[in-house]
Amino acid sequence: MESSRLVSIIFFVYTTIFSIDTINCRDNNNLVTNQAALFVFGDSLFDAGNNNYIDTVSSFRSNIWPYGRTTFKYPTGRLSDGRLIPDFIAENAWLPLIPPNLQPSNGNNQFTYGVSFASAGAGALVGTLPGMVINLGTQLNNFKDVEKSLRSELGDAETKSVFSRAVYLFHIGGNDYFYPFSANSSTFQSNSKEKFVDFVIGNTTSVVEELYRMGGRKFGFLNMGAYHCAPNSLIRDQTKIGTCFKPAAELIDMHNKKFPDVLRRLQHELSGFRYALHDYHTSLFERINNPSKYGFKEGKKACCGSGPLRGINTCGNRMGPSKGYELCENVTDYLFFDPSHLTEKAHRQIAELIWSGPPNVTGPYNLKALFELRLT
């Protein structure tokens, strides 16, 4: 416990010093850094708080207690008890915390280190939770706004240099594959499952290709995690509590078979394109089914929620105080913090695999290699 406190203190001191130093860098020359920036795109796995600043329902926000209780000691908008995967990646890359793009205090001094465009609930498709989230296409448009701001401050050459050194981290698609089972999706209903998966991958690929045209060269991806076996999925069929949700599993498996081929094609077609692909499905599935192997006591029950396996998402009274919720005593015993989002401890483990995992776990590059890579 004391060592954990010491780590947290060191982390905050480092981040505070780095942030103060960043804020004080005002002239154009000081805005340029030799460090590779981290630009983050995706959904709730990566959302550092963008949904705090949009008009959406409580289900897609986490600016309520007990979210943020572990490290930050207050809710930041992250759907976890503490830090997310990009927070640990940034720490490993000697970057400050990567803030949400919509945070009002952001400036060009921050953008040169990176920013997160991720939005809880977001999908690659416009029709996934329309009007309630920042879909992937809109995230790209927000990145273009950052580009304009940097170009006006740094000029074209320096901005392109920032973008070419940067790493672009993606996790997107899971919401697209679950949404059709809780709401009407015309795209899903009017196409085969294979075609639907192609649309999700195609929209993701289009954004990657546009970022490449804007100067991006180094990309990190996670495949689809085993969220069909998350606590909220394990209670979907009330007659078979504890059974994974097979309809979504079929789409997830199809995605994970197709996506590596698409990335290999991009590497073949786009000069200088380099990527890391983490096998998140295996990493998560292993921890769900063998929690003790990874230091957890519970792999299928959430720390915060209600009902069987705490699989109903009432955490923080997000469904109103009349519903209530349960909160575990020791969050480090749990893989899942709420019915569909991981704990800080789990995020740390996954981030390490993305950062320095071997090629069969994260390849052909890992994130550490991408950050160190200098492309001419």
N, C-alpha and C positions, 0 to 999 in steps of 0.2 A: 504493500500500500504506500509506504514512504517513497519507494523508488518510482512509483507511478506519479506521485505528487511532484517529485523532483523533475521528471520528464516533462510534465505539464508546465511547470514553472519555466524551465529552460526554453520550451517551445514558445511560450508567450513572450518572454524577454527577447528572444531572437526575432519573432514576428514584429514586436513593437519597435525594436531598433531598426529593422529593415523598412518598416512602414514609414517611420519618421524620416529616415534617410531618403526614401522615395519621394515623400511629400516635399522635402526641401530642395529637390532637384527641379529647378524651374526653367533654366535656359535650354535652348534647343540641343546643344551639344550634350548636356547632362541627361537628356531624355533618351539618348541612344545607349543601349547596354549590350555587352558582348554575350550576355546570358540568352539562351533560347527561351522565348516566351511560351506560355501554355494557353492555348485557346480551346475551350471546352464546349461541346455540343451534346445535347441529349435530353434525358428525362429526369425522373426523380432520383435516380442513382447518383446523378451529378449536380442537381439543382442546389446552388449555394444560397438561394433566396430570391430568385427572379420573380417567383409567384407572389412574393410579398407586395409587389408593386403593380400587379394587374388585377382586374376585376374578375374574380373567380370564386368558386364555392370553397367551403372550408375543407373539403376532401383533398384539395390540391394545394393546401397551405400547411405549414408546420410552424407558424410563428406563435405557437402556444406551448405552455408547459405540459408535459415533461420533456418535449423535444429540446435537445441542446444541453441537457442536464449534466453530462459527464465532463466535457472539456471546457465548453464556453460558459457553462453555469446559467445560461439563459437561452431562449429559443432564437435561432438565427434565420430560420427558414429552411434549414437542412432537415430532410426526413430521416432523422436518426437521433440517437442520444448524444452524438458528438460529431466528429469529423467524418468526411466522405472520402472516397477514393482519390479524387483530384487534390484534396488537401494534403494527403500523404505523398502523392506524386510531386506536388509543388515543393514540399519539404525536402524530399530526396534530391530535387533539382536545384536546391538553394534559391528558391523563389519565395516571395511573400505569399500569403494566402491569396488565392485567385478569387476576386469578388464577383458577385452577380453583375451582369452588364447594366441592369436597370438601377443599380444603386446610385442615388443622386450625387454622392460625393466623388464619383469616379472622374478622372482626368487623364490627359494623354500620358502623364508620368506613370500612371498605373497600366495603361494599355500596352506599353512597351514590355511589360512583364506578363501580360495575358489577362484574359477576362473570361467569365463563364456565361454562355448564352442558354444553358440548359434550363428546362422548365418541367416541373413535375406534371406528369400526365401527357407530355408531348409525344407525338408520333411522327413518323416520316410522311404520313398521309394527312392532307388537309382535313379530311373527313373524320379524323379521330378526335373525339371530344372538341368539336368545333366551338370557337368562341370562349372556351374556358382555359386554354393553354396557349403556349407559344410554340407552334409547330415548327418542324425543322426548316421549312422554307423561310419562315419569318425569322428564325434564328440566323439564317444566312444573310437576310436583309439587314439585320441588326449588326452583323459583322461588317457589312459594307458601309454602314454608318461610321463604325470605328475606323475603317480604312480612310474614309473622307477626312475625319478629324485628324488622323495621323499625317496624312499627306499635306494638309494645310499647315501643320506644325513642323514636320520634318522634311518635307519634300518627297518626291517620287522615289529617288534612289534609296534613301534611308528607310523609307517605309517598306519597300520591296525587300530590303535586307532583313528587316525585322520579321517579315512574313516568311522568308525563305529559311531562316534559322529556326523558326517556331515549330512546336509540335502541336498537332490538332487531334484532340482526343474525343472519341465518339462512343456513345451508347444509346442506341435508338432502335425502335421496332417492337419492343415488348407490348407497349400499349396498343399498337396497331393489331396485335394478335389476340389480345384479350377483349378489346372493345366490342367486336361483333357479337360476343356472347352475353353482353349486358345491354346492348342498344342496337337499333337498326343501323346497318351499314350497307348502303346500296352497292358499294364497290365489292364488298364481300359476297353479297347475295347474288350479284350478276356475273360473277366470275368463278372459275375453278379455284380450288385452294392453291394450286401451284401458281396460277396467274396472279392471285392476290399477293402471294409471297414475292413474286417478281416485281410487282408494283412497289412494295415496301423497299426492297433492295434497290430497285431502279431509282426511286426518289432519293435514297441515301447516296447512291453513286453520283447522281447529278450534282448534289451539293459538294461532294468531294472533288469532282471534276472542276466545278466553278472555283473552289478554293485553290486548286492547282493552277488554274488560269490566273488567279490573283497573286500567285507567287508561292503558295504552300507546297512543300515537298515531303514533309515527314508527318505521318499519320498513325495514330493509335486507335485500335478498335477492340471492343469486347463482342464476342458472339452472344447469342441469346441465352441468358441464364435459365436455370430450371425453376422458374417461377410458377410453373404448373404444379409444383410441390411445395409452394410457400403456404404458411398457415391459412391465409384467406382462400387459397385454392383447395386446400385439404378439407374444407367444410362446405364447398359448393354443393355437393351431393349429400344432403342430410341423411340419406339412408346408408351412406358409405363414408362416414367421417374418417379422415386419415388417408383417403385415396386421392392420388394426384389427378388433376383435371386433364383428361386425355384429349378433348377437342383442341385445347391450346397447345398441348404437347406435340400434336401432329404438325402444326404450323411452325413451331419453334424448331423441331427437328429438320423440317424442310429448309428453313432459313439457314440453319447451321451447316447443312450439306452444300447449299448453293453459294453462300457468301465467300468462302475461301477461293473458289474459282473466279469470282468477280474481281477479287483483290489481285490475284495473279495476272488476270487480264490487264488490269490497270497498270501494274508494274511493267508489263510487256509493252503497253501502248504509250505510256507517259514517261518521257525521259526524266530520270532523277527521282521518280516517285519511289518512296521507301515506306514500309509500314510494319507495324507490330499488330498481331492479332492474338488476343488472349482467349483461351478456351474457358470462358466464364461458366459455361454450362457444366463442365466437369468439376470445376472448383467449387461451385455452389452445391451441386448434387452430392458431391462427396461429403460436404459438411452437414448437409441435411440428414444424410443417412448414417454418417459415422461421426457424430459431433464430438465424442470423447477423444477421438484421434487428434482433434484440432483444438482441444482445450475448452470445449463447450459441454454443458450438461443437457441442454435442450436444442435440438435441431429443427423441430417441427412445431414448437409452441412459441408464441410471441411473448416478449416481456411485457408489452403494453397492449391492452385490448379487452375484449370480453367474449363470453360464449366459449364453445369448445375450442381448445387450443389457443384461446384468446384471438381467434381468427376473425372476429367482427371488429371493424376499424372504428372503435369508439375512443381511441387513445386521445387524451387531452380534452375529453368531452366534446369532440368534434361533431357528434350527432346530438348535442344538447345535454345539459346536466341530468335530465331525467333518465337517460340511458346509462350513465355511469361507465366506469372502466376499472380494470384491475392493473396494477403495476408491480412488477417483480421486485424482489429485494436486492438481488445482485445481478445487474445487467450483463456483467462479463460472463455469466453462465449461459447466456442466450446468443444464438446465431441471429435471430430476427428481433428487432426492437418493437416494431408494430407488425400487423399481419402481412405486410408485403415489403418491408424495408429492413435492411440489416443494421446491426449494431456497429458502433465505432470499432470494436475489436475485430469484427468480421471484415470491415472495410480495410483495416490495417493489413490484415493477412492477404486479402485479394490484391491490394495495391503493391505489396512486396512481390507477388508473383508477376504482376504486370511490369514492374520496374526491373526486376533482375531474374525472372524465371528463365529456364532453359527453353530451347526451341520447340520442344514438344508441348510446352505449357503456354509460352508466348513467343511467337516467331513470325517471320524469319528473324526479325530484330526484337529485342525487348525495349522498353521505354528508356532505360539507361543508355543503351547503345544509340538510340535515336537522338537523345539529347546531346550525346558526345559527338555525333556524326557532323562533320563539316562538309557540305556539298559545294563544289565549285560551280 
